[in-house]
Amino acid sequence: MPGSYFAMILLGSLGVIAITTEGSTGVIRSNLTAVPQRFLLLRANALALVVWAAVVAAALILIGHLLTSIIGVLLSPADMFDGEIAAMYIANWATVALTALLGFGLGVVLRSSAGGIVVLPVIMFVMQMVSSILYYEVTDGAAWADTLWVQYMNLVDNVVNPDASEFNTVRR
């Protein structure tokens, strides 16, 4: 689902902003006064963010499916409960929600909204390109690198498409 990448960037950025704005605006002082245990406060903030991101992701998937079934002829609203389609939607839903949590973690570690928002797409998109370049240029197709690369690409494909290994989308 191409729209899930856009949702991942938006909700991941929201995750970064959810924690970094507490420090920049000074709200963190009142929060830590109310809940003096920092780890408990972070867990509560992360839980609230993930629940909110999961609800938004589910709503976006539902709206997207309904609009597609209205526009497209080959898809009906009842197809949402088909096994393959439901598995794809669940995988996309979990990926979007976990990306919001990744953004939250980046905000905690970096303590910078701009830094976290920049690092998030780097982790999501650029790392895959860099690993591809390193694989083809540096290792010259060594057996250990070939095995590692195929496993990594199968992992990426299975997160995006749970049936990827069934269709052998990654070949080496």
ROKOL-279164 format. One record per residue: residue number from 1; residue in three letters; x, y, z of N, C-alpha, C in turn. Coordinates in nm, 2 decimals. Example, Ala and Ser with C-alpha at 12.3 -4.5 7.8 and 13.67 -1.06 7.14 Angstrom:
# ROKOL-279164
+-----+------+--------+--------+--------+--------+--------+--------+--------+--------+--------+
:  nr : rest :    n.x :    n.y :    n.z :   ca.x :   ca.y :   ca.z :    c.x :    c.y :    c.z :
+-----+------+--------+--------+--------+--------+--------+--------+--------+--------+--------+
:   1 :  ALA :   1.32 :  -0.57 :   0.78 :   1.23 :  -0.45 :   0.78 :   1.32 :  -0.33 :   0.78 :
:   2 :  SER :   1.28 :  -0.22 :   0.71 :   1.37 :  -0.11 :   0.71 :   1.29 :   0.00 :   0.79 :
+-----+------+--------+--------+--------+--------+--------+--------+--------+--------+--------+
# end
This chain:
# ROKOL-279164
+-----+------+--------+--------+--------+--------+--------+--------+--------+--------+--------+
:  nr : rest :    n.x :    n.y :    n.z :   ca.x :   ca.y :   ca.z :    c.x :    c.y :    c.z :
+-----+------+--------+--------+--------+--------+--------+--------+--------+--------+--------+
:   1 :  MET :   0.08 :  -0.12 :   0.00 :   0.00 :   0.00 :   0.00 :   0.09 :   0.12 :   0.00 :
:   2 :  PRO :   0.09 :   0.20 :  -0.11 :   0.18 :   0.32 :  -0.12 :   0.14 :   0.42 :  -0.02 :
:   3 :  GLY :   0.02 :   0.44 :   0.02 :  -0.02 :   0.54 :   0.12 :   0.04 :   0.51 :   0.26 :
:   4 :  SER :   0.07 :   0.38 :   0.28 :   0.12 :   0.35 :   0.42 :   0.26 :   0.42 :   0.44 :
:   5 :  TYR :   0.34 :   0.44 :   0.34 :   0.47 :   0.50 :   0.35 :   0.45 :   0.65 :   0.40 :
:   6 :  PHE :   0.35 :   0.71 :   0.34 :   0.32 :   0.85 :   0.38 :   0.27 :   0.86 :   0.52 :
:   7 :  ALA :   0.18 :   0.76 :   0.56 :   0.13 :   0.75 :   0.70 :   0.24 :   0.72 :   0.79 :
:   8 :  MET :   0.34 :   0.64 :   0.75 :   0.45 :   0.61 :   0.84 :   0.54 :   0.73 :   0.87 :
:   9 :  ILE :   0.56 :   0.81 :   0.76 :   0.64 :   0.93 :   0.78 :   0.56 :   1.03 :   0.87 :
:  10 :  LEU :   0.43 :   1.05 :   0.85 :   0.36 :   1.15 :   0.93 :   0.35 :   1.10 :   1.07 :
:  11 :  LEU :   0.31 :   0.98 :   1.10 :   0.29 :   0.94 :   1.23 :   0.42 :   0.91 :   1.31 :
:  12 :  GLY :   0.53 :   0.88 :   1.23 :   0.66 :   0.87 :   1.29 :   0.71 :   1.01 :   1.33 :
:  13 :  SER :   0.68 :   1.11 :   1.25 :   0.72 :   1.25 :   1.28 :   0.64 :   1.30 :   1.40 :
:  14 :  LEU :   0.51 :   1.25 :   1.41 :   0.43 :   1.29 :   1.52 :   0.49 :   1.23 :   1.65 :
:  15 :  GLY :   0.54 :   1.11 :   1.64 :   0.60 :   1.04 :   1.75 :   0.72 :   1.12 :   1.80 :
:  16 :  VAL :   0.80 :   1.17 :   1.71 :   0.92 :   1.25 :   1.75 :   0.87 :   1.38 :   1.82 :
:  17 :  ILE :   0.77 :   1.44 :   1.76 :   0.72 :   1.57 :   1.81 :   0.65 :   1.55 :   1.95 :
:  18 :  ALA :   0.59 :   1.43 :   1.97 :   0.51 :   1.41 :   2.09 :   0.60 :   1.42 :   2.21 :
:  19 :  ILE :   0.73 :   1.37 :   2.20 :   0.81 :   1.38 :   2.32 :   0.91 :   1.50 :   2.32 :
:  20 :  THR :   0.95 :   1.54 :   2.20 :   1.05 :   1.65 :   2.20 :   0.98 :   1.79 :   2.24 :
:  21 :  THR :   0.86 :   1.80 :   2.21 :   0.79 :   1.93 :   2.25 :   0.77 :   1.94 :   2.40 :
:  22 :  GLU :   0.76 :   1.83 :   2.47 :   0.75 :   1.83 :   2.61 :   0.87 :   1.90 :   2.67 :
:  23 :  GLY :   0.99 :   1.87 :   2.62 :   1.11 :   1.93 :   2.67 :   1.13 :   2.07 :   2.63 :
:  24 :  SER :   1.10 :   2.10 :   2.51 :   1.12 :   2.24 :   2.46 :   1.02 :   2.34 :   2.51 :
:  25 :  THR :   0.90 :   2.29 :   2.55 :   0.80 :   2.39 :   2.60 :   0.80 :   2.39 :   2.76 :
:  26 :  GLY :   0.87 :   2.30 :   2.82 :   0.88 :   2.30 :   2.97 :   0.77 :   2.22 :   3.03 :
:  27 :  VAL :   0.69 :   2.15 :   2.95 :   0.58 :   2.07 :   3.01 :   0.64 :   1.95 :   3.08 :
:  28 :  ILE :   0.76 :   1.91 :   3.05 :   0.82 :   1.79 :   3.11 :   0.83 :   1.82 :   3.26 :
:  29 :  ARG :   0.86 :   1.94 :   3.30 :   0.87 :   1.97 :   3.45 :   0.75 :   1.94 :   3.52 :
:  30 :  SER :   0.63 :   1.98 :   3.47 :   0.51 :   1.95 :   3.54 :   0.47 :   1.80 :   3.53 :
:  31 :  ASN :   0.50 :   1.74 :   3.42 :   0.48 :   1.60 :   3.41 :   0.56 :   1.52 :   3.51 :
:  32 :  LEU :   0.69 :   1.55 :   3.52 :   0.78 :   1.48 :   3.61 :   0.74 :   1.51 :   3.76 :
:  33 :  THR :   0.68 :   1.63 :   3.78 :   0.63 :   1.66 :   3.92 :   0.51 :   1.57 :   3.95 :
:  34 :  ALA :   0.42 :   1.55 :   3.86 :   0.31 :   1.46 :   3.88 :   0.35 :   1.31 :   3.88 :
:  35 :  VAL :   0.44 :   1.27 :   3.79 :   0.49 :   1.13 :   3.79 :   0.64 :   1.14 :   3.80 :
:  36 :  PRO :   0.70 :   1.13 :   3.92 :   0.84 :   1.14 :   3.93 :   0.93 :   1.04 :   3.87 :
:  37 :  GLN :   0.87 :   0.92 :   3.83 :   0.95 :   0.82 :   3.77 :   0.95 :   0.84 :   3.62 :
:  38 :  ARG :   1.07 :   0.87 :   3.57 :   1.08 :   0.90 :   3.43 :   1.04 :   0.79 :   3.34 :
:  39 :  PHE :   1.08 :   0.67 :   3.37 :   1.05 :   0.55 :   3.28 :   0.90 :   0.53 :   3.28 :
:  40 :  LEU :   0.83 :   0.54 :   3.39 :   0.68 :   0.53 :   3.39 :   0.62 :   0.64 :   3.30 :
:  41 :  LEU :   0.67 :   0.76 :   3.31 :   0.62 :   0.86 :   3.23 :   0.64 :   0.84 :   3.08 :
:  42 :  LEU :   0.76 :   0.79 :   3.04 :   0.78 :   0.76 :   2.90 :   0.69 :   0.64 :   2.85 :
:  43 :  ARG :   0.67 :   0.54 :   2.94 :   0.59 :   0.43 :   2.90 :   0.44 :   0.48 :   2.88 :
:  44 :  ALA :   0.40 :   0.57 :   2.96 :   0.26 :   0.62 :   2.95 :   0.25 :   0.70 :   2.82 :
:  45 :  ASN :   0.35 :   0.79 :   2.80 :   0.34 :   0.87 :   2.67 :   0.35 :   0.78 :   2.55 :
:  46 :  ALA :   0.44 :   0.68 :   2.55 :   0.45 :   0.59 :   2.44 :   0.32 :   0.51 :   2.42 :
:  47 :  LEU :   0.26 :   0.46 :   2.52 :   0.14 :   0.39 :   2.51 :   0.02 :   0.47 :   2.45 :
:  48 :  ALA :   0.01 :   0.60 :   2.50 :  -0.09 :   0.69 :   2.44 :  -0.06 :   0.71 :   2.29 :
:  49 :  LEU :   0.06 :   0.73 :   2.26 :   0.10 :   0.76 :   2.12 :   0.06 :   0.64 :   2.03 :
:  50 :  VAL :   0.10 :   0.52 :   2.07 :   0.08 :   0.40 :   1.99 :  -0.07 :   0.37 :   1.98 :
:  51 :  VAL :  -0.14 :   0.39 :   2.08 :  -0.29 :   0.36 :   2.07 :  -0.35 :   0.46 :   1.98 :
:  52 :  TRP :  -0.31 :   0.59 :   1.99 :  -0.36 :   0.69 :   1.90 :  -0.32 :   0.66 :   1.75 :
:  53 :  ALA :  -0.20 :   0.63 :   1.73 :  -0.15 :   0.60 :   1.60 :  -0.22 :   0.47 :   1.54 :
:  54 :  ALA :  -0.24 :   0.37 :   1.62 :  -0.31 :   0.25 :   1.58 :  -0.45 :   0.28 :   1.54 :
:  55 :  VAL :  -0.52 :   0.37 :   1.61 :  -0.66 :   0.41 :   1.57 :  -0.66 :   0.48 :   1.44 :
:  56 :  VAL :  -0.57 :   0.58 :   1.43 :  -0.56 :   0.65 :   1.30 :  -0.52 :   0.56 :   1.19 :
:  57 :  ALA :  -0.43 :   0.47 :   1.21 :  -0.39 :   0.38 :   1.10 :  -0.51 :   0.29 :   1.06 :
:  58 :  ALA :  -0.58 :   0.24 :   1.15 :  -0.70 :   0.16 :   1.12 :  -0.80 :   0.24 :   1.05 :
:  59 :  ALA :  -0.83 :   0.36 :   1.09 :  -0.92 :   0.44 :   1.02 :  -0.88 :   0.47 :   0.88 :
:  60 :  LEU :  -0.75 :   0.50 :   0.86 :  -0.70 :   0.53 :   0.72 :  -0.71 :   0.40 :   0.63 :
:  61 :  ILE :  -0.68 :   0.29 :   0.69 :  -0.69 :   0.16 :   0.61 :  -0.83 :   0.14 :   0.57 :
:  62 :  LEU :  -0.93 :   0.15 :   0.67 :  -1.07 :   0.13 :   0.64 :  -1.12 :   0.23 :   0.54 :
:  63 :  ILE :  -1.09 :   0.36 :   0.55 :  -1.13 :   0.46 :   0.45 :  -1.07 :   0.43 :   0.32 :
:  64 :  GLY :  -0.94 :   0.39 :   0.31 :  -0.88 :   0.36 :   0.19 :  -0.94 :   0.24 :   0.12 :
:  65 :  HIS :  -0.98 :   0.14 :   0.19 :  -1.04 :   0.02 :   0.14 :  -1.18 :   0.06 :   0.08 :
:  66 :  LEU :  -1.25 :   0.13 :   0.16 :  -1.39 :   0.17 :   0.12 :  -1.39 :   0.25 :  -0.01 :
:  67 :  LEU :  -1.30 :   0.35 :  -0.01 :  -1.29 :   0.44 :  -0.13 :  -1.24 :   0.36 :  -0.25 :
:  68 :  THR :  -1.15 :   0.26 :  -0.23 :  -1.10 :   0.18 :  -0.34 :  -1.21 :   0.09 :  -0.39 :
:  69 :  SER :  -1.29 :   0.04 :  -0.30 :  -1.40 :  -0.05 :  -0.34 :  -1.51 :   0.03 :  -0.42 :
:  70 :  ILE :  -1.53 :   0.15 :  -0.38 :  -1.63 :   0.24 :  -0.46 :  -1.57 :   0.27 :  -0.60 :
:  71 :  ILE :  -1.45 :   0.30 :  -0.61 :  -1.39 :   0.34 :  -0.73 :  -1.36 :   0.22 :  -0.82 :
:  72 :  GLY :  -1.30 :   0.12 :  -0.76 :  -1.25 :   0.00 :  -0.84 :  -1.37 :  -0.10 :  -0.85 :
:  73 :  VAL :  -1.36 :  -0.17 :  -0.96 :  -1.46 :  -0.27 :  -0.99 :  -1.43 :  -0.41 :  -0.93 :
:  74 :  LEU :  -1.30 :  -0.44 :  -0.92 :  -1.26 :  -0.57 :  -0.87 :  -1.25 :  -0.59 :  -0.72 :
:  75 :  LEU :  -1.28 :  -0.49 :  -0.64 :  -1.28 :  -0.49 :  -0.50 :  -1.41 :  -0.45 :  -0.44 :
:  76 :  SER :  -1.46 :  -0.53 :  -0.35 :  -1.58 :  -0.50 :  -0.28 :  -1.55 :  -0.47 :  -0.13 :
:  77 :  PRO :  -1.64 :  -0.41 :  -0.06 :  -1.62 :  -0.38 :   0.08 :  -1.60 :  -0.51 :   0.16 :
:  78 :  ALA :  -1.67 :  -0.62 :   0.12 :  -1.65 :  -0.75 :   0.20 :  -1.52 :  -0.81 :   0.18 :
:  79 :  ASP :  -1.44 :  -0.77 :   0.07 :  -1.31 :  -0.83 :   0.05 :  -1.21 :  -0.79 :   0.16 :
:  80 :  MET :  -1.25 :  -0.70 :   0.25 :  -1.16 :  -0.66 :   0.36 :  -1.13 :  -0.78 :   0.45 :
:  81 :  PHE :  -1.23 :  -0.87 :   0.46 :  -1.22 :  -0.99 :   0.55 :  -1.16 :  -1.11 :   0.48 :
:  82 :  ASP :  -1.12 :  -1.10 :   0.35 :  -1.05 :  -1.20 :   0.28 :  -0.91 :  -1.22 :   0.35 :
:  83 :  GLY :  -0.87 :  -1.35 :   0.36 :  -0.75 :  -1.38 :   0.43 :  -0.62 :  -1.30 :   0.39 :
:  84 :  GLU :  -0.59 :  -1.30 :   0.26 :  -0.47 :  -1.23 :   0.21 :  -0.48 :  -1.08 :   0.23 :
:  85 :  ILE :  -0.60 :  -1.02 :   0.20 :  -0.61 :  -0.88 :   0.21 :  -0.61 :  -0.84 :   0.36 :
:  86 :  ALA :  -0.68 :  -0.91 :   0.44 :  -0.67 :  -0.88 :   0.59 :  -0.53 :  -0.89 :   0.64 :
:  87 :  ALA :  -0.46 :  -0.99 :   0.60 :  -0.32 :  -1.00 :   0.65 :  -0.23 :  -0.89 :   0.60 :
:  88 :  MET :  -0.25 :  -0.84 :   0.48 :  -0.18 :  -0.72 :   0.43 :  -0.22 :  -0.60 :   0.51 :
:  89 :  TYR :  -0.35 :  -0.58 :   0.54 :  -0.39 :  -0.47 :   0.61 :  -0.34 :  -0.47 :   0.76 :
:  90 :  ILE :  -0.34 :  -0.58 :   0.82 :  -0.29 :  -0.60 :   0.96 :  -0.14 :  -0.57 :   0.96 :
:  91 :  ALA :  -0.06 :  -0.62 :   0.86 :   0.08 :  -0.59 :   0.86 :   0.11 :  -0.44 :   0.84 :
:  92 :  ASN :   0.03 :  -0.38 :   0.75 :   0.05 :  -0.23 :   0.73 :   0.01 :  -0.15 :   0.85 :
:  93 :  TRP :  -0.10 :  -0.19 :   0.92 :  -0.15 :  -0.13 :   1.04 :  -0.04 :  -0.14 :   1.15 :
:  94 :  ALA :   0.02 :  -0.26 :   1.17 :   0.12 :  -0.27 :   1.27 :   0.25 :  -0.19 :   1.24 :
:  95 :  THR :   0.28 :  -0.19 :   1.11 :   0.40 :  -0.12 :   1.07 :   0.39 :   0.03 :   1.09 :
:  96 :  VAL :   0.27 :   0.09 :   1.06 :   0.25 :   0.23 :   1.08 :   0.25 :   0.26 :   1.23 :
:  97 :  ALA :   0.19 :   0.18 :   1.31 :   0.18 :   0.20 :   1.46 :   0.32 :   0.19 :   1.52 :
:  98 :  LEU :   0.40 :   0.09 :   1.47 :   0.54 :   0.08 :   1.53 :   0.63 :   0.19 :   1.48 :
:  99 :  THR :   0.60 :   0.24 :   1.36 :   0.69 :   0.35 :   1.31 :   0.66 :   0.48 :   1.40 :
: 100 :  ALA :   0.54 :   0.50 :   1.45 :   0.52 :   0.61 :   1.54 :   0.60 :   0.58 :   1.67 :
: 101 :  LEU :   0.61 :   0.46 :   1.72 :   0.69 :   0.43 :   1.83 :   0.84 :   0.45 :   1.81 :
: 102 :  LEU :   0.88 :   0.42 :   1.68 :   1.02 :   0.44 :   1.65 :   1.05 :   0.59 :   1.65 :
: 103 :  GLY :   0.96 :   0.67 :   1.60 :   0.98 :   0.82 :   1.61 :   0.98 :   0.87 :   1.75 :
: 104 :  PHE :   0.90 :   0.81 :   1.84 :   0.90 :   0.84 :   1.98 :   1.04 :   0.81 :   2.04 :
: 105 :  GLY :   1.09 :   0.70 :   2.01 :   1.22 :   0.66 :   2.06 :   1.33 :   0.75 :   2.01 :
: 106 :  LEU :   1.32 :   0.79 :   1.88 :   1.42 :   0.88 :   1.83 :   1.41 :   1.01 :   1.90 :
: 107 :  GLY :   1.29 :   1.06 :   1.93 :   1.27 :   1.18 :   2.00 :   1.33 :   1.18 :   2.14 :
: 108 :  VAL :   1.32 :   1.06 :   2.21 :   1.38 :   1.04 :   2.34 :   1.53 :   1.05 :   2.34 :
: 109 :  VAL :   1.58 :   0.98 :   2.24 :   1.73 :   0.97 :   2.23 :   1.79 :   1.10 :   2.18 :
: 110 :  LEU :   1.74 :   1.16 :   2.08 :   1.80 :   1.28 :   2.02 :   1.76 :   1.41 :   2.08 :
: 111 :  ARG :   1.64 :   1.41 :   2.15 :   1.59 :   1.53 :   2.21 :   1.58 :   1.65 :   2.12 :
: 112 :  SER :   1.56 :   1.62 :   1.99 :   1.55 :   1.73 :   1.89 :   1.45 :   1.69 :   1.79 :
: 113 :  SER :   1.35 :   1.78 :   1.77 :   1.24 :   1.75 :   1.67 :   1.30 :   1.74 :   1.53 :
: 114 :  ALA :   1.38 :   1.84 :   1.49 :   1.44 :   1.84 :   1.36 :   1.53 :   1.72 :   1.34 :
: 115 :  GLY :   1.61 :   1.68 :   1.43 :   1.70 :   1.57 :   1.42 :   1.62 :   1.44 :   1.41 :
: 116 :  GLY :   1.52 :   1.42 :   1.49 :   1.44 :   1.30 :   1.49 :   1.36 :   1.29 :   1.36 :
: 117 :  ILE :   1.31 :   1.40 :   1.31 :   1.23 :   1.39 :   1.18 :   1.32 :   1.37 :   1.06 :
: 118 :  VAL :   1.45 :   1.41 :   1.07 :   1.54 :   1.38 :   0.96 :   1.59 :   1.23 :   0.97 :
: 119 :  VAL :   1.62 :   1.19 :   1.09 :   1.68 :   1.05 :   1.11 :   1.57 :   0.95 :   1.07 :
: 120 :  LEU :   1.45 :   0.97 :   1.10 :   1.34 :   0.87 :   1.07 :   1.34 :   0.82 :   0.93 :
: 121 :  PRO :   1.33 :   0.91 :   0.83 :   1.33 :   0.86 :   0.69 :   1.46 :   0.80 :   0.65 :
: 122 :  VAL :   1.57 :   0.85 :   0.72 :   1.70 :   0.79 :   0.69 :   1.70 :   0.64 :   0.73 :
: 123 :  ILE :   1.65 :   0.61 :   0.85 :   1.64 :   0.47 :   0.89 :   1.54 :   0.39 :   0.80 :
: 124 :  MET :   1.43 :   0.46 :   0.77 :   1.33 :   0.38 :   0.69 :   1.37 :   0.35 :   0.55 :
: 125 :  PHE :   1.43 :   0.45 :   0.48 :   1.45 :   0.44 :   0.34 :   1.60 :   0.43 :   0.29 :
: 126 :  VAL :   1.68 :   0.52 :   0.35 :   1.82 :   0.53 :   0.31 :   1.90 :   0.41 :   0.35 :
: 127 :  MET :   1.88 :   0.36 :   0.47 :   1.95 :   0.24 :   0.51 :   1.95 :   0.12 :   0.42 :
: 128 :  GLN :   1.83 :   0.10 :   0.36 :   1.81 :  -0.01 :   0.26 :   1.90 :   0.02 :   0.13 :
: 129 :  MET :   1.90 :   0.14 :   0.09 :   1.98 :   0.18 :  -0.03 :   2.13 :   0.16 :   0.00 :
: 130 :  VAL :   2.17 :   0.21 :   0.12 :   2.32 :   0.20 :   0.16 :   2.36 :   0.05 :   0.17 :
: 131 :  SER :   2.27 :  -0.03 :   0.23 :   2.31 :  -0.17 :   0.25 :   2.31 :  -0.24 :   0.11 :
: 132 :  SER :   2.23 :  -0.20 :   0.02 :   2.24 :  -0.25 :  -0.12 :   2.37 :  -0.21 :  -0.19 :
: 133 :  ILE :   2.41 :  -0.09 :  -0.17 :   2.54 :  -0.05 :  -0.23 :   2.65 :  -0.12 :  -0.17 :
: 134 :  LEU :   2.65 :  -0.13 :  -0.04 :   2.76 :  -0.20 :   0.03 :   2.77 :  -0.35 :  -0.01 :
: 135 :  TYR :   2.65 :  -0.41 :  -0.03 :   2.65 :  -0.55 :  -0.07 :   2.71 :  -0.57 :  -0.21 :
: 136 :  TYR :   2.67 :  -0.49 :  -0.30 :   2.71 :  -0.51 :  -0.44 :   2.85 :  -0.46 :  -0.46 :
: 137 :  GLU :   2.89 :  -0.35 :  -0.40 :   3.02 :  -0.29 :  -0.43 :   3.14 :  -0.34 :  -0.34 :
: 138 :  VAL :   3.11 :  -0.36 :  -0.21 :   3.21 :  -0.39 :  -0.12 :   3.24 :  -0.54 :  -0.10 :
: 139 :  THR :   3.14 :  -0.62 :  -0.09 :   3.16 :  -0.76 :  -0.07 :   3.18 :  -0.85 :  -0.19 :
: 140 :  ASP :   3.15 :  -0.79 :  -0.31 :   3.17 :  -0.87 :  -0.43 :   3.09 :  -1.00 :  -0.43 :
: 141 :  GLY :   2.98 :  -1.00 :  -0.37 :   2.89 :  -1.12 :  -0.37 :   2.95 :  -1.24 :  -0.29 :
: 142 :  ALA :   3.02 :  -1.21 :  -0.18 :   3.07 :  -1.32 :  -0.10 :   2.95 :  -1.41 :  -0.04 :
: 143 :  ALA :   2.98 :  -1.53 :  -0.02 :   2.87 :  -1.62 :   0.02 :   2.80 :  -1.58 :   0.15 :
: 144 :  TRP :   2.88 :  -1.53 :   0.25 :   2.82 :  -1.49 :   0.37 :   2.73 :  -1.36 :   0.35 :
: 145 :  ALA :   2.78 :  -1.27 :   0.27 :   2.71 :  -1.15 :   0.24 :   2.58 :  -1.18 :   0.16 :
: 146 :  ASP :   2.59 :  -1.28 :   0.07 :   2.48 :  -1.32 :  -0.01 :   2.37 :  -1.37 :   0.08 :
: 147 :  THR :   2.40 :  -1.46 :   0.17 :   2.30 :  -1.51 :   0.27 :   2.24 :  -1.40 :   0.35 :
: 148 :  LEU :   2.33 :  -1.32 :   0.40 :   2.28 :  -1.21 :   0.49 :   2.18 :  -1.12 :   0.41 :
: 149 :  TRP :   2.22 :  -1.08 :   0.29 :   2.14 :  -0.99 :   0.20 :   2.00 :  -1.06 :   0.17 :
: 150 :  VAL :   2.00 :  -1.18 :   0.13 :   1.87 :  -1.25 :   0.10 :   1.78 :  -1.25 :   0.22 :
: 151 :  GLN :   1.84 :  -1.28 :   0.34 :   1.76 :  -1.29 :   0.46 :   1.70 :  -1.15 :   0.50 :
: 152 :  TYR :   1.79 :  -1.05 :   0.48 :   1.74 :  -0.91 :   0.51 :   1.63 :  -0.87 :   0.42 :
: 153 :  MET :   1.64 :  -0.90 :   0.29 :   1.54 :  -0.86 :   0.19 :   1.41 :  -0.94 :   0.21 :
: 154 :  ASN :   1.42 :  -1.07 :   0.25 :   1.30 :  -1.14 :   0.28 :   1.23 :  -1.09 :   0.40 :
: 155 :  LEU :   1.31 :  -1.04 :   0.50 :   1.25 :  -0.98 :   0.62 :   1.18 :  -0.86 :   0.58 :
: 156 :  VAL :   1.24 :  -0.77 :   0.50 :   1.17 :  -0.65 :   0.46 :   1.05 :  -0.68 :   0.38 :
: 157 :  ASP :   1.06 :  -0.77 :   0.28 :   0.94 :  -0.81 :   0.20 :   0.83 :  -0.87 :   0.29 :
: 158 :  ASN :   0.86 :  -0.95 :   0.38 :   0.76 :  -1.01 :   0.47 :   0.69 :  -0.91 :   0.56 :
: 159 :  VAL :   0.76 :  -0.80 :   0.60 :   0.69 :  -0.70 :   0.68 :   0.59 :  -0.62 :   0.59 :
: 160 :  VAL :   0.63 :  -0.59 :   0.47 :   0.54 :  -0.52 :   0.38 :   0.44 :  -0.61 :   0.32 :
: 161 :  ASN :   0.47 :  -0.73 :   0.28 :   0.38 :  -0.82 :   0.22 :   0.40 :  -0.96 :   0.28 :
: 162 :  PRO :   0.31 :  -1.00 :   0.37 :   0.33 :  -1.13 :   0.45 :   0.34 :  -1.25 :   0.36 :
: 163 :  ASP :   0.29 :  -1.24 :   0.23 :   0.30 :  -1.36 :   0.14 :   0.42 :  -1.35 :   0.05 :
: 164 :  ALA :   0.52 :  -1.27 :   0.08 :   0.63 :  -1.24 :  -0.01 :   0.71 :  -1.37 :  -0.04 :
: 165 :  SER :   0.73 :  -1.45 :   0.07 :   0.81 :  -1.57 :   0.05 :   0.74 :  -1.67 :  -0.04 :
: 166 :  GLU :   0.60 :  -1.67 :  -0.03 :   0.52 :  -1.76 :  -0.11 :   0.54 :  -1.73 :  -0.26 :
: 167 :  PHE :   0.56 :  -1.61 :  -0.30 :   0.57 :  -1.57 :  -0.44 :   0.71 :  -1.56 :  -0.48 :
: 168 :  ASN :   0.81 :  -1.58 :  -0.39 :   0.95 :  -1.57 :  -0.42 :   0.98 :  -1.43 :  -0.48 :
: 169 :  THR :   0.95 :  -1.32 :  -0.42 :   0.97 :  -1.19 :  -0.47 :   1.12 :  -1.15 :  -0.46 :
: 170 :  VAL :   1.19 :  -1.22 :  -0.37 :   1.34 :  -1.19 :  -0.36 :   1.41 :  -1.31 :  -0.41 :
: 171 :  ARG :   1.49 :  -1.28 :  -0.51 :   1.57 :  -1.39 :  -0.57 :   1.71 :  -1.35 :  -0.58 :
: 172 :  ARG :   1.80 :  -1.44 :  -0.56 :   1.94 :  -1.41 :  -0.57 :   2.01 :  -1.52 :  -0.65 :
+-----+------+--------+--------+--------+--------+--------+--------+--------+--------+--------+
# end
